Amino acid sequence: MHKPLRIAAVATACAVAGAALYGAGAATAGQSTANSTREPYNIGLLTKDIDTYYGTTLDADGVYQASPDSPYAKDLARIDAAARKYIDKAARKARHHGEKPAVVFDIDDTLLLSLDYEKKTNYTYNATTWAEYVNKADRPAVFGSAELVRYAEARGVEVFYNSGLSEAQRTAAVENLKKIGADVNLDAGHMFLKDKANPPAYLAECATPGTWNCTTVQYKSGTRQHIEDDLGYEIVANFGDQYSDLDGGHADRTYKLPNPTYFVS
């Protein structure tokens, strides 16, 4: 994902050190801002809290991994259980009303975990190193993510992807999703990536060929509107690790996955 604004999510990380505040429909008011007049949270302690939350370990290949026993993994498991229960109910309801149910997933840190990149770049973003990292197509799965994708498909729910990755990164994204077992609907008709050179007509209000002025919310909500209005699906659930993945409507329910390492406006 291109990250136009990349800062440590200070209040979020502080909160998860003691208790998980993530879940469906979490309020944006819970986020801190950069305008506090109080002394910010100490960045050294913050990074320790992030490591504790993820249960960060360095594996034999020198890759930072999250622990399956970590608070992060437990938060994801709770979200996953609630989402599965809801998808079952929502899919049946949608079909009863003659609608085609669909779910939409962000990719970065919703399906593919970028913890190793964050740790090794000290939570800073560089377009060149990020592109190199993505193109390795070797990120581990966010716990439970591939299973949830397959679960939705098995329930007759159409799976779509709505990502800030660029069109040039499509091959790597597909390869990486296949590696983690999320090999569902990875064609161009289901995986929407940023194409700044030739943006789709449904984004005409903020993007024309060679000129991209879409905010993250405009791009992602506009794509969801396209899935609903033009492709004829009812999006019953939308999953993302950023509020900008979820804002803007065109989804019956949203699921905010935890991510205390960066913030995308």
C-alpha positions as CSV (number, residue, x, y, z in Angstrom):
1,M,0.0,0.0,0.0
2,H,1.2,3.5,-0.7
3,K,1.3,5.3,2.6
4,P,0.9,9.0,2.1
5,L,0.9,9.7,5.8
6,R,2.9,7.3,8.0
7,I,3.1,7.9,11.7
8,A,3.0,5.7,14.8
9,A,-0.5,5.4,16.0
10,V,0.4,6.5,19.5
11,A,-2.9,6.2,21.4
12,T,-3.8,3.0,19.7
13,A,-0.5,1.3,20.6
14,C,-0.8,2.5,24.2
15,A,-4.3,1.1,24.4
16,V,-3.4,-2.3,23.0
17,A,-0.6,-2.6,25.5
18,G,-3.2,-3.0,28.2
19,A,-6.4,-4.0,26.4
20,A,-7.6,-4.5,22.8
21,L,-9.9,-1.7,21.5
22,Y,-10.2,-3.0,18.0
23,G,-13.3,-4.5,16.4
24,A,-16.2,-4.0,14.1
25,G,-17.3,-0.4,13.9
26,A,-14.7,1.1,16.2
27,A,-15.0,4.8,16.4
28,T,-12.4,7.1,14.8
29,A,-12.8,9.4,17.8
30,G,-10.7,6.8,19.7
31,Q,-7.6,7.8,17.6
32,S,-5.1,10.4,18.9
33,T,-4.2,13.4,16.8
34,A,-0.9,15.2,16.3
35,N,-2.2,18.3,17.9
36,S,-2.0,17.3,21.6
37,T,-0.5,19.9,23.9
38,R,0.7,17.2,26.2
39,E,4.1,15.5,26.0
40,P,3.8,12.6,23.5
41,Y,4.2,9.0,24.4
42,N,7.9,8.1,24.6
43,I,8.9,6.5,21.3
44,G,11.3,4.0,22.9
45,L,8.5,2.7,25.2
46,L,6.1,2.8,22.3
47,T,8.2,0.4,20.1
48,K,8.6,-1.9,23.1
49,D,4.8,-1.9,23.5
50,I,4.4,-2.7,19.8
51,D,6.8,-5.6,20.1
52,T,4.9,-6.9,23.2
53,Y,1.6,-6.6,21.4
54,Y,2.8,-8.6,18.3
55,G,5.0,-10.9,20.4
56,T,7.7,-10.0,17.9
57,T,10.4,-12.6,17.3
58,L,13.3,-12.9,14.8
59,D,13.2,-16.2,13.0
60,A,16.1,-18.3,11.7
61,D,15.9,-16.4,8.4
62,G,16.3,-13.0,10.0
63,V,12.6,-12.1,9.5
64,Y,10.6,-10.5,12.2
65,Q,7.4,-12.5,12.9
66,A,4.4,-12.0,15.1
67,S,3.6,-14.7,17.6
68,P,0.5,-16.8,17.3
69,D,0.1,-16.5,21.1
70,S,0.4,-12.7,21.1
71,P,-2.3,-10.2,22.1
72,Y,-2.4,-9.3,18.4
73,A,-3.2,-12.8,17.4
74,K,-5.9,-13.0,20.1
75,D,-7.5,-9.8,19.0
76,L,-7.6,-11.1,15.4
77,A,-9.1,-14.4,16.5
78,R,-12.0,-12.5,18.2
79,I,-12.6,-10.4,15.2
80,D,-12.4,-13.4,12.9
81,A,-15.0,-15.4,15.0
82,A,-17.4,-12.4,15.0
83,A,-16.9,-11.9,11.3
84,R,-17.6,-15.6,10.4
85,K,-20.8,-15.6,12.4
86,Y,-21.9,-12.4,10.8
87,I,-21.0,-13.5,7.2
88,D,-23.1,-16.6,7.6
89,K,-26.2,-14.6,8.6
90,A,-25.7,-11.7,6.2
91,A,-25.1,-14.0,3.2
92,R,-28.4,-15.9,3.9
93,K,-30.3,-12.6,4.3
94,A,-28.8,-11.1,1.1
95,R,-29.8,-14.1,-0.9
96,H,-33.2,-14.2,0.6
97,H,-33.7,-10.6,-0.7
98,G,-32.3,-11.6,-4.2
99,E,-29.0,-9.9,-3.6
100,K,-25.5,-11.1,-4.4
101,P,-23.5,-10.9,-1.2
102,A,-19.8,-9.8,-1.3
103,V,-17.0,-9.1,1.1
104,V,-14.1,-6.7,0.5
105,F,-10.6,-7.0,1.9
106,D,-7.7,-4.6,2.0
107,I,-4.4,-6.3,1.5
108,D,-1.5,-4.7,3.4
109,D,-1.7,-5.6,7.1
110,T,-5.2,-7.0,6.5
111,L,-4.1,-10.1,4.6
112,L,-0.3,-9.7,4.3
113,L,1.7,-8.7,7.4
114,S,4.3,-6.0,7.0
115,L,5.8,-6.2,10.5
116,D,9.3,-7.1,9.2
117,Y,9.4,-4.1,7.0
118,E,8.2,-1.8,9.8
119,K,10.8,-3.1,12.2
120,K,13.7,-2.9,9.8
121,T,12.9,0.6,8.6
122,N,12.2,1.8,12.2
123,Y,8.5,2.4,11.2
124,T,9.4,4.9,8.4
125,Y,8.2,4.7,4.8
126,N,10.3,5.0,1.7
127,A,8.7,4.3,-1.7
128,T,11.7,2.5,-3.1
129,T,12.4,0.2,-0.2
130,W,8.6,-0.5,0.2
131,A,8.3,-1.4,-3.5
132,E,11.3,-3.8,-3.2
133,Y,9.8,-5.4,-0.1
134,V,6.4,-5.9,-1.8
135,N,7.9,-7.3,-4.9
136,K,9.7,-10.0,-3.0
137,A,6.1,-11.5,-2.6
138,D,7.1,-13.2,0.6
139,R,5.1,-11.5,3.4
140,P,3.5,-13.8,6.0
141,A,-0.2,-13.9,6.4
142,V,-2.1,-11.9,8.9
143,F,-3.3,-14.6,11.3
144,G,-6.6,-16.1,10.1
145,S,-6.8,-13.9,7.0
146,A,-6.5,-16.6,4.3
147,E,-8.9,-18.8,6.2
148,L,-11.5,-16.0,6.4
149,V,-11.2,-15.4,2.6
150,R,-11.8,-19.1,1.9
151,Y,-14.6,-19.2,4.5
152,A,-16.4,-16.4,2.7
153,E,-16.0,-18.1,-0.6
154,A,-17.3,-21.4,0.8
155,R,-20.4,-19.6,2.0
156,G,-21.2,-18.4,-1.5
157,V,-20.0,-14.8,-0.8
158,E,-18.0,-13.1,-3.6
159,V,-14.6,-12.0,-2.5
160,F,-13.1,-8.7,-3.7
161,Y,-9.8,-6.9,-2.9
162,N,-9.5,-3.2,-2.6
163,S,-5.9,-2.2,-2.1
164,G,-3.6,0.9,-2.2
165,L,-0.9,-1.2,-3.9
166,S,-0.1,0.0,-7.4
167,E,-1.0,-1.6,-10.6
168,A,2.7,-2.3,-11.1
169,Q,2.6,-4.5,-8.0
170,R,-0.2,-6.7,-9.1
171,T,1.9,-9.7,-10.0
172,A,3.7,-9.7,-6.6
173,A,0.4,-9.2,-4.8
174,V,-1.2,-12.2,-6.5
175,E,1.9,-14.4,-6.0
176,N,2.0,-13.5,-2.3
177,L,-1.7,-14.1,-1.7
178,K,-1.3,-17.5,-3.4
179,K,1.6,-18.3,-1.1
180,I,-0.5,-17.7,2.1
181,G,-3.5,-19.7,0.8
182,A,-5.7,-16.8,-0.2
183,D,-6.0,-18.1,-3.7
184,V,-9.6,-16.8,-4.3
185,N,-10.7,-14.4,-7.1
186,L,-7.2,-13.0,-7.8
187,D,-8.1,-11.8,-11.3
188,A,-8.3,-8.1,-12.3
189,G,-12.1,-8.1,-12.1
190,H,-11.9,-8.8,-8.3
191,M,-8.6,-7.2,-7.3
192,F,-8.7,-3.4,-7.5
193,L,-5.3,-1.7,-7.3
194,K,-4.3,1.9,-7.9
195,D,-3.8,2.7,-11.6
196,K,-2.7,6.3,-11.6
197,A,-1.8,6.2,-15.3
198,N,-5.2,4.9,-16.4
199,P,-7.7,5.3,-13.6
200,P,-11.1,3.8,-14.0
201,A,-14.0,5.9,-15.2
202,Y,-15.8,5.5,-11.8
203,L,-13.1,7.6,-10.2
204,A,-13.4,10.4,-12.7
205,E,-14.3,13.0,-10.1
206,C,-10.8,12.7,-8.5
207,A,-8.6,10.9,-11.1
208,T,-8.0,11.3,-14.8
209,P,-5.2,9.7,-16.9
210,G,-2.0,10.9,-15.5
211,T,-3.6,13.0,-12.8
212,W,-4.5,11.4,-9.5
213,N,-6.1,13.5,-6.8
214,C,-8.1,10.8,-5.0
215,T,-7.8,10.5,-1.2
216,T,-7.6,7.0,0.2
217,V,-11.3,7.3,1.3
218,Q,-12.4,8.5,-2.2
219,Y,-10.5,5.7,-3.9
220,K,-11.6,2.9,-1.7
221,S,-15.2,4.0,-1.2
222,G,-15.5,4.8,-4.9
223,T,-14.3,1.3,-5.7
224,R,-16.8,-0.2,-3.3
225,Q,-19.6,1.9,-4.9
226,H,-18.5,0.5,-8.3
227,I,-18.7,-3.1,-6.9
228,E,-22.3,-2.4,-5.6
229,D,-23.7,-0.1,-8.3
230,D,-22.0,-1.3,-11.4
231,L,-21.3,-4.9,-10.7
232,G,-24.5,-5.5,-8.8
233,Y,-23.2,-6.9,-5.4
234,E,-24.2,-6.1,-1.9
235,I,-21.1,-5.7,0.2
236,V,-22.0,-7.3,3.5
237,A,-18.6,-6.8,5.1
238,N,-15.5,-4.7,4.5
239,F,-12.2,-5.5,6.2
240,G,-9.2,-3.2,6.7
241,D,-6.5,-2.2,9.1
242,Q,-7.0,1.6,8.5
243,Y,-10.1,3.7,9.1
244,S,-9.5,5.1,5.6
245,D,-10.0,1.5,4.3
246,L,-13.5,1.6,5.8
247,D,-14.8,5.1,5.7
248,G,-17.1,6.3,3.0
249,G,-20.0,3.8,3.2
250,H,-20.9,1.1,0.7
251,A,-20.6,-1.7,3.1
252,D,-23.2,-3.1,5.6
253,R,-20.6,-3.7,8.2
254,T,-16.9,-2.8,8.7
255,Y,-14.2,-4.7,10.6
256,K,-11.1,-2.7,11.8
257,L,-8.1,-5.0,12.2
258,P,-5.4,-3.9,14.6
259,N,-2.3,-2.1,13.3
260,P,-0.3,0.1,15.7
261,T,2.6,0.6,13.3
262,Y,1.4,3.3,10.9
263,F,-1.6,5.5,10.0
264,V,-3.0,6.2,6.6
265,S,-5.3,9.2,6.3
